[in-house]
Structure formats: C-alpha cells, structure tokens
C-alpha cells in the first residue's frame, strides 16, 4: 500500500516548496471545492456575526465539519454590481458526502448552520438538492 499526499505551501507558486509524503499503494487527494451563494439584504452582517459566534474556536463546528470530511473552510465576500456573494471553499475528498452531512445532520450546530444559511442567503440545503459544480475549464501549465 502506498499513500501519496502532496501539499504546496500557500502562495509560493514554487515547486521547491512542494513536499510529498508516501506510504505504499493508495493515492489520496483533497479537492478544493468552491461555490458561491448570494447574500440577502443584511446577510453580510449576519454572516460576520455568525462566524465570530459559531465558527471561530468552536468544537461543535469542528466536529460537524470533520464528520462531513471537510478539512479546511474558507469564505470570502465578493461585491459585484449584481449583488454581494459568499465565495466558499471546502477542502474535501467527497463534496457530495460533505453536503449530505451538512444538509441532514441532527447535531445542534448543524441545525443552527442550516438556519443561518436560510437567514443570510435564503438557502435551504435540507430541502433543496444542491448539485455539484459542472467543470467548464480545467487548464494548467
């Protein structure tokens, strides 16, 4: 069995900063799964408050995201003429499983997370079927 996990230090853009760990015959790669969600009016303020109160140093958040197979979460606010959007990035090896856990978990934090998504974004992940992204471009040098 060989496990190959490749990591690149953020922002380096330099092959010298890539390092590789190997253990026999299985390859495992984490996907950087990105998606956007529009904010409802007042949603940005709700999201900032939610993040401080429910994500930062919160073991319940960490437990739910761990069960969902998410090892890293990043969210940016993008201001466009069409409105404001959350641009989210989850590191996961199985985005479909990740969204299923977030949509169906009965853990109190997950229930509150779904309520927050509905208030800040008008998104009900428990009732709507979130389809995975369709690849349009996959270019690399």
C-alpha positions as CSV (number, residue, x, y, z in Angstrom):
1,X,0.0,0.0,0.0
2,X,1.4,3.4,-1.0
3,X,-0.3,6.7,0.1
4,X,0.7,9.8,-1.7
5,X,-0.3,13.2,-0.2
6,X,1.1,16.3,-1.9
7,X,1.0,19.7,-0.2
8,X,2.1,23.1,-1.6
9,X,2.8,25.9,0.8
10,X,0.2,28.7,0.2
11,X,1.1,31.5,-2.1
12,X,4.5,30.1,-3.1
13,X,3.9,29.2,-6.7
14,X,7.2,27.5,-6.5
15,X,7.9,23.8,-7.0
16,X,10.7,23.9,-4.4
17,X,8.0,24.4,-1.7
18,X,6.1,21.2,-2.7
19,X,6.7,18.2,-0.5
20,X,5.5,14.7,-0.7
21,X,4.7,12.0,1.8
22,X,4.4,8.4,0.6
23,X,3.2,5.2,2.2
24,X,2.5,2.2,-0.2
25,X,-0.1,1.9,-3.0
26,X,-3.1,4.2,-2.2
27,X,-3.4,7.8,-3.5
28,X,-5.5,10.3,-1.7
29,X,-6.1,13.8,-2.9
30,X,-8.3,16.5,-1.3
31,X,-10.4,18.6,-3.6
32,X,-10.7,22.3,-3.2
33,X,-14.5,22.5,-3.8
34,X,-15.7,26.1,-4.4
35,X,-19.1,27.6,-4.7
36,X,-20.9,30.9,-4.5
37,X,-24.1,31.9,-2.6
38,X,-25.8,35.3,-2.9
39,X,-26.4,37.3,0.3
40,X,-29.8,38.5,1.2
41,X,-30.1,42.2,2.4
42,X,-28.4,42.3,5.8
43,X,-26.9,38.9,5.2
44,X,-23.3,40.1,5.3
45,X,-23.7,41.4,8.8
46,X,-25.4,38.1,9.9
47,X,-22.6,36.1,8.4
48,X,-19.9,38.1,10.1
49,X,-21.6,37.7,13.5
50,X,-22.3,34.0,12.8
51,X,-18.6,33.4,12.0
52,X,-17.4,35.0,15.3
53,X,-20.0,33.3,17.5
54,X,-20.3,29.9,15.8
55,X,-17.1,29.0,13.9
56,X,-14.0,30.6,15.5
57,X,-12.7,28.2,18.2
58,X,-16.0,26.2,18.1
59,X,-15.6,22.4,18.8
60,X,-19.2,21.7,17.6
61,X,-18.4,23.3,14.2
62,X,-15.2,21.3,14.0
63,X,-17.0,18.1,14.9
64,X,-19.7,18.5,12.2
65,X,-17.2,19.6,9.5
66,X,-14.9,16.6,10.4
67,X,-17.9,14.2,10.1
68,X,-18.6,15.9,6.7
69,X,-15.0,15.2,5.6
70,X,-14.1,18.9,5.4
71,X,-10.6,19.7,6.5
72,X,-10.5,23.3,5.6
73,X,-13.1,26.1,5.1
74,X,-12.6,29.5,3.6
75,X,-15.2,32.1,2.8
76,X,-14.8,35.5,1.1
77,X,-17.3,38.2,0.4
78,X,-17.4,39.3,-3.2
79,X,-19.0,42.6,-4.1
80,X,-20.3,42.7,-7.6
81,X,-22.7,45.1,-9.5
82,X,-25.3,42.2,-9.4
83,X,-25.0,42.0,-5.6
84,X,-22.9,40.5,-2.8
85,X,-21.9,36.9,-2.8
86,X,-20.2,34.5,-0.4
87,X,-17.4,32.6,-2.2
88,X,-16.8,29.4,-0.2
89,X,-14.1,26.9,-0.5
90,X,-14.2,23.5,1.3
91,X,-11.3,21.1,1.2
92,X,-12.9,17.6,1.0
93,X,-12.2,14.4,-0.8
94,X,-16.0,13.8,-1.3
95,X,-18.1,17.0,-1.8
96,X,-21.3,15.1,-2.3
97,X,-20.9,13.4,1.1
98,X,-19.9,16.7,2.7
99,X,-23.1,18.5,1.6
100,X,-25.2,15.5,2.5
101,X,-23.9,15.5,6.1
102,X,-24.3,19.3,6.4
103,X,-27.9,19.0,5.0
104,X,-29.0,16.1,7.2
105,X,-27.1,16.1,10.4
106,X,-29.2,16.3,13.6
107,X,-26.4,17.8,15.6
108,X,-27.4,21.1,17.2
109,X,-24.6,23.0,15.5
110,X,-25.6,21.7,12.0
111,X,-29.2,22.6,12.6
112,X,-28.2,26.1,13.6
113,X,-25.9,26.3,10.5
114,X,-28.8,25.4,8.2
115,X,-30.9,28.1,9.9
116,X,-28.1,30.6,9.4
117,X,-27.8,29.7,5.7
118,X,-31.6,30.3,5.3
119,X,-31.5,33.7,7.1
120,X,-28.3,35.1,5.4
121,X,-28.6,33.6,2.0
122,X,-32.2,32.3,1.5
123,X,-30.6,28.8,1.0
124,X,-32.3,25.7,2.5
125,X,-29.9,22.9,1.9
126,X,-32.1,20.4,3.7
127,X,-35.0,21.0,1.2
128,X,-33.1,21.8,-2.0
129,X,-30.8,19.4,-3.8
130,X,-27.5,21.1,-4.3
131,X,-26.0,19.8,-7.5
132,X,-22.2,19.6,-7.6
133,X,-20.4,22.0,-9.9
134,X,-20.0,21.3,-13.5
135,X,-16.5,21.7,-14.8
136,X,-16.2,24.3,-17.6
137,X,-12.4,24.8,-17.7
138,X,-9.6,22.7,-16.4
139,X,-6.4,24.4,-17.5
140,X,-3.0,24.1,-16.0
141,X,0.5,24.8,-17.3
